[in-house]
Amino acid sequence: MISLADKRAAFRALHDTGCFVLPNPWDIGSAKLLQQMGFKALASTSSGLAWSMGKPDNHVALEDVLTHLARLCAATDLPVNADFEAGFADAPEGVAAHVVRAAATGVAGLSIEDSTGRADVPLYDKGLAVARIAAARAALDAEGGGVLLVGRCEAFLVGKPDLAFVIDRLTAYAEAGAECLYAPGLRTREEIAAVIKALAPKPVNVLMGAPGLSVAELADLGVRRISTGGALARVAWAGFLRAARAIAEDGRFDGLAAAVPHAEINGLFPGA
């Protein structure tokens, strides 16, 4: 097994140059298969985990998330970046305490977002959002394990597609200690290029949750890492729902024709 220190060093090195894809498994099986496919790092997905537990996104308790992260990290030799949502606390002190617990699971990186989860005030006030990033940075520095901190601005996802607003926030998060910046919801070349230019030389993560720009095109724009969020989980759910609905609604089993043969998928998981 690769040591935790080596995983974290390898993860940091990926952020120094080039462009890499950071796919998001939702369980141990999907993590193991993504490692077999040659990816260099993985990231957890809050939505994928929640759906696997029969819950909506952002409704999984901290303890369950920590248990999930520990299992993912133990299941793969690849570094794992934690989708740590909003840190499971409002106050900076709470975020700081929780990121230390996340680091103890064996993750190589973790992200903290500025979404409150409340419809009336969907984003934290900028001052508080920055303080939360700074607290996470200080806690990780004190922990001393080299966990990479990602600052996320959720503006595009909460109905505020204001590029200047996003760049201002991401810049502040970088100044507060975030080492990689991420604004899920960016779509166009122009939006992505503007964020990368404003944040340079900090690495920027771009979410690809639907067809669009290719890895090569994103790399040409200067994107350092590309994640898929809950999209791979949604693809798996799509196949399940199509087949199950055909049985429930039409009494037909046609959807099962697309199933991966038992022997094929069974062979992907060597015996213990």
TAJOTA-V719506 format. One record per residue. N is the residue number from 1. PSI is psi in degrees with one decimal (* if undefined). D_FIRST is the distance of its C-alpha to the first C-alpha in whole Angstrom. Layout:
n,psi,d_first
N,PSI,D_FIRST
N,PSI,D_FIRST
//
This chain:
n,psi,d_first
1,143.6,0
2,138.2,4
3,157.3,6
4,-39.6,9
5,-39.7,12
6,-38.4,10
7,-46.5,10
8,-37.3,14
9,-41.7,15
10,-38.8,14
11,-43.4,16
12,-39.6,19
13,-33.8,19
14,-26.5,20
15,-4.8,23
16,-41.1,24
17,162.5,26
18,-160.8,26
19,133.6,25
20,154.2,22
21,132.7,22
22,82.0,21
23,159.8,21
24,97.2,21
25,158.3,20
26,-4.9,22
27,179.9,19
28,-41.0,16
29,-47.0,18
30,-32.5,19
31,-44.4,16
32,-39.4,14
33,-38.2,17
34,-34.9,17
35,-43.4,13
36,-29.7,15
37,-7.0,18
38,6.9,16
39,152.8,17
40,-13.7,15
41,162.5,15
42,163.1,16
43,143.7,19
44,167.1,20
45,121.7,24
46,-40.8,26
47,-45.1,29
48,-42.0,26
49,-46.4,25
50,-46.8,29
51,-36.7,30
52,-19.5,27
53,4.9,29
54,30.8,32
55,157.3,33
56,160.7,34
57,145.1,32
58,21.0,32
59,21.3,33
60,134.0,30
61,153.5,29
62,-46.6,27
63,-38.9,26
64,-37.2,25
65,-43.6,23
66,-41.4,21
67,-43.3,20
68,-45.3,19
69,-42.0,17
70,-40.1,15
71,-41.7,15
72,-47.4,14
73,-35.2,11
74,-21.8,9
75,-11.8,10
76,151.1,9
77,-6.1,6
78,150.7,10
79,144.6,12
80,130.2,14
81,128.8,18
82,126.8,20
83,95.0,24
84,22.0,25
85,-131.2,28
86,20.2,31
87,2.4,29
88,31.4,31
89,153.0,34
90,-47.5,37
91,144.0,37
92,-37.0,35
93,-38.0,34
94,-41.9,33
95,-43.7,30
96,-46.0,29
97,-38.1,28
98,-34.3,27
99,-29.1,24
100,-40.3,23
101,-37.1,22
102,-41.9,21
103,-34.4,19
104,-14.1,17
105,-15.1,16
106,12.7,13
107,155.4,15
108,-19.5,15
109,163.3,19
110,150.6,22
111,145.8,25
112,125.2,28
113,166.3,31
114,16.1,35
115,132.8,36
116,-21.6,38
117,6.6,38
118,133.8,42
119,-33.6,44
120,-36.6,47
121,84.6,45
122,-22.6,42
123,144.7,40
124,147.1,40
125,142.6,43
126,-44.8,42
127,-43.6,42
128,-39.4,40
129,-42.7,37
130,-42.0,37
131,-35.0,37
132,-40.6,34
133,-44.2,32
134,-39.1,33
135,-40.2,32
136,-42.4,28
137,-47.5,28
138,-40.0,29
139,-41.9,27
140,-36.8,24
141,-40.9,25
142,-35.0,26
143,-34.0,23
144,13.3,22
145,-3.2,18
146,25.9,19
147,131.0,19
148,133.2,21
149,128.9,24
150,128.4,26
151,127.0,30
152,134.8,31
153,121.0,35
154,15.1,36
155,-45.6,39
156,-31.2,39
157,-14.3,38
158,20.8,41
159,22.4,44
160,72.8,44
161,61.1,43
162,105.1,45
163,-40.2,43
164,-40.1,44
165,-45.7,43
166,-46.4,40
167,-40.5,40
168,-44.3,41
169,-47.2,39
170,-36.8,36
171,-43.4,37
172,-37.5,38
173,-37.0,34
174,-42.9,33
175,-26.2,35
176,-5.8,34
177,0.5,31
178,133.7,29
179,-16.9,27
180,144.5,27
181,149.6,30
182,125.9,30
183,86.7,33
184,139.8,33
185,-13.8,36
186,136.2,37
187,-44.8,38
188,159.1,40
189,-40.9,40
190,-42.9,42
191,-47.4,40
192,-45.9,37
193,-38.4,38
194,-41.3,40
195,-43.5,37
196,-43.3,35
197,-41.6,38
198,-30.9,39
199,-8.4,35
200,139.7,35
201,13.1,33
202,140.9,31
203,146.0,28
204,135.4,29
205,135.9,28
206,134.5,30
207,129.6,30
208,98.0,30
209,6.2,31
210,166.9,34
211,145.9,35
212,-136.7,36
213,146.2,35
214,169.9,33
215,-44.5,29
216,-40.6,32
217,-40.3,34
218,-38.8,32
219,-39.8,31
220,-28.8,34
221,-12.8,35
222,9.4,33
223,133.1,30
224,-37.8,27
225,150.0,25
226,123.1,26
227,165.9,25
228,-2.2,26
229,-135.1,27
230,9.2,28
231,-41.2,29
232,-38.6,26
233,-39.6,27
234,-36.0,31
235,-43.9,31
236,-42.8,29
237,-33.6,32
238,-45.3,34
239,-42.5,34
240,-46.7,34
241,-41.1,37
242,-47.6,39
243,-43.4,39
244,-38.3,39
245,-36.0,42
246,-37.1,44
247,-48.1,44
248,-37.7,45
249,-32.6,47
250,-8.5,49
251,26.5,48
252,149.1,46
253,19.7,43
254,-34.7,43
255,-20.4,39
256,-11.9,37
257,-24.2,38
258,0.2,35
259,143.2,33
260,134.5,30
261,142.3,30
262,-47.3,29
263,-36.0,27
264,-51.9,26
265,-31.9,24
266,-36.6,23
267,-15.3,22
268,-14.4,19
269,93.0,17
270,149.9,16
271,152.7,17
272,*,15
//
